[in-house]
């Protein structure tokens, strides 16, 4: 199993990474899960609701850590 963590640009603390590129004014990498499934439905985090199983944190400056396609092993313990 690969423990690769991707560093995605443009989290902007909204931690969405599924916003259409024409709706934002900054560079935002696409969600690798959405790319794999050709969708735009997956969100890294939704305030007061959920956190993506592949979400691994945030790094300075607005970089999102994503471990797709392997679930975050620490998040799995919280289930």
C-alpha positions in Angstrom: 0.0 0.0 0.0 1.3 3.4 -0.9 1.2 6.1 1.8 1.5 9.0 -0.7 0.1 12.3 0.5 -0.7 14.8 -2.3 -0.3 18.4 -1.6 -3.2 20.3 -3.3 -3.1 24.1 -3.8 -6.0 26.3 -3.1 -7.7 25.1 0.1 -8.3 28.7 1.2 -9.6 27.3 4.5 -13.0 26.7 2.9 -11.5 23.3 2.4 -13.7 22.5 -0.5 -11.5 21.7 -3.6 -14.6 21.0 -5.7 -15.6 24.5 -6.6 -15.8 25.2 -10.3 -12.6 27.0 -11.4 -14.5 29.9 -12.9 -16.2 30.6 -9.6 -13.0 31.4 -7.6 -10.2 33.9 -8.0 -7.3 31.8 -6.9 -5.5 28.6 -8.2 -7.2 25.5 -6.8 -6.1 22.0 -7.7 -8.9 19.5 -8.5 -9.9 16.8 -6.0 -8.3 13.5 -7.2 -11.3 11.5 -6.1 -13.6 13.7 -8.2 -11.2 13.3 -11.2 -11.1 9.5 -10.8 -14.9 9.4 -10.8 -15.5 12.2 -13.3 -17.7 14.1 -10.9 -17.7 17.2 -8.8 -19.6 15.9 -5.7 -16.9 15.0 -3.3 -15.8 17.7 -0.7 -12.8 17.6 1.5 -14.7 19.0 4.5 -18.2 20.4 5.0 -18.5 22.6 8.1 -20.4 20.8 10.9 -21.1 17.9 8.7 -18.3 15.7 7.4 -14.6 15.2 6.6 -13.5 13.3 3.5 -11.9 9.9 4.4 -8.9 10.9 2.3 -8.4 14.3 4.1 -5.0 14.4 5.9 -4.8 18.0 7.1 -3.8 21.5 6.0 -0.4 22.9 5.5 0.7 26.5 5.4 -0.2 28.4 3.1 -3.6 27.0 2.0 -2.3 23.6 1.0 -4.5 20.6 1.5 -3.1 17.2 2.3 -4.9 14.4 0.5 -4.1 10.7 0.7 -6.4 9.5 -2.1 -6.9 6.6 -3.0 -5.9 5.4 0.4 -8.1 6.4 3.4 -6.4 8.3 6.2 -5.6 5.6 8.7 -6.0 8.0 11.6 -9.5 9.1 10.5 -10.6 5.5 10.2 -10.1 5.1 13.9 -12.6 7.8 14.6 -15.5 5.9 12.9 
